[in-house]
């Protein structure tokens, strides 16, 4: 079964403050500190509603918690807004969302450095 796990951490601490898992088109909260429980439950129930793009030309984006990109987008949102750190773990059967899929022989990660020509 494909799974994605998100572990949220405070900026200067190693103790997790929340752990969420996405699998079978569903996000579940595994553990969370009580002060964040209701907020995370609401995000999982309602999805992530955010503005993306340049400030002058931002557009709304809604990511339901059933979407496999939900945990990644949630982690980036919480990092921007509250300075959390995060770890994303992918099961081996989940393809990275940032990897080129075609053509197979020249697949490169989008996170790799661009070469100057």
C-alpha positions in Angstrom: 0.0 0.0 0.0 1.3 3.5 -0.9 1.9 5.7 2.1 3.3 9.1 2.8 4.2 10.1 6.3 4.6 13.7 7.6 6.4 14.4 10.9 6.2 18.0 12.1 8.9 19.4 14.5 9.5 22.7 16.2 12.4 24.6 14.7 14.8 24.0 17.6 13.6 20.6 18.9 13.7 17.0 17.8 10.5 15.9 19.5 7.7 15.5 17.0 4.7 17.7 17.5 2.5 15.8 15.0 2.5 12.8 12.7 0.1 12.4 9.8 -0.2 9.6 7.3 -1.7 9.5 3.8 -2.7 6.2 2.3 -5.7 4.9 0.3 -6.7 8.4 -0.6 -7.2 9.4 3.0 -5.1 11.4 5.6 -5.1 10.3 9.2 -3.7 12.0 12.2 -1.5 9.5 14.1 -0.4 11.8 16.9 -0.4 15.5 17.7 0.1 17.8 20.7 -3.2 18.9 22.2 -2.7 22.6 21.4 -2.7 21.8 17.7 -5.2 18.9 17.6 -8.4 20.9 16.6 -6.5 22.9 13.9 -5.0 19.8 12.3 -8.4 18.0 12.5 -10.0 20.9 10.7 -7.4 20.9 8.0 -7.7 17.2 7.4 -11.5 17.4 7.3 -11.8 20.6 5.2 -8.5 20.4 3.2 -5.8 23.1 2.7 -7.0 26.4 1.2 -4.2 28.7 0.4 -3.0 31.5 -1.9 0.0 30.6 -4.1 2.2 32.5 -6.5 3.7 36.0 -6.4 2.0 38.4 -3.9 0.8 40.7 -6.7 -0.8 37.9 -8.7 -1.6 35.2 -6.1 -4.2 32.6 -7.0 -6.3 30.4 -4.6 -5.5 26.7 -4.4 -7.5 24.0 -2.6 -5.9 20.7 -1.8 -8.2 18.1 -0.3 -6.7 15.7 2.3 -7.5 12.8 -0.1 -4.9 14.2 -2.6 -1.5 12.6 -2.3 0.1 16.1 -2.5 -1.8 17.2 0.6 0.9 16.4 3.2 3.6 17.9 1.2 1.6 21.1 0.7 0.5 21.2 4.3 4.1 20.8 5.5 5.3 23.7 3.3 2.4 25.9 4.4 3.1 25.3 8.1 6.8 25.8 7.6 6.1 29.2 5.9 3.5 30.4 8.4 4.9 29.0 11.7 8.6 28.1 11.0 8.1 24.4 11.7 10.5 21.8 10.4 9.2 18.7 8.8 10.1 15.3 7.5 8.3 13.6 4.6 8.7 9.8 4.2 7.5 8.0 1.1 6.9 4.3 0.9 8.9 2.7 -1.8 5.8 2.2 -4.0 5.1 6.0 -4.1 6.8 7.8 -6.9 8.2 11.2 -5.9 6.0 14.0 -7.3 9.0 16.0 -8.4 10.7 13.3 -10.5 10.5 13.4 -14.3 8.5 10.5 -15.6 9.2 10.8 -19.4 11.5 9.9 -21.0 12.6 7.2 -18.6 16.3 7.2 -19.6 16.8 10.9 -18.8 14.8 11.3 -15.7 16.2 13.9 -13.3 14.9 15.4 -10.1 13.6 18.9 -10.3 15.5 19.7 -7.1 18.8 19.1 -8.8 21.0 22.0 -9.8 20.6 23.3 -13.3 23.8 23.2 -15.3 25.0 26.3 -17.0 25.5 26.1 -20.8 
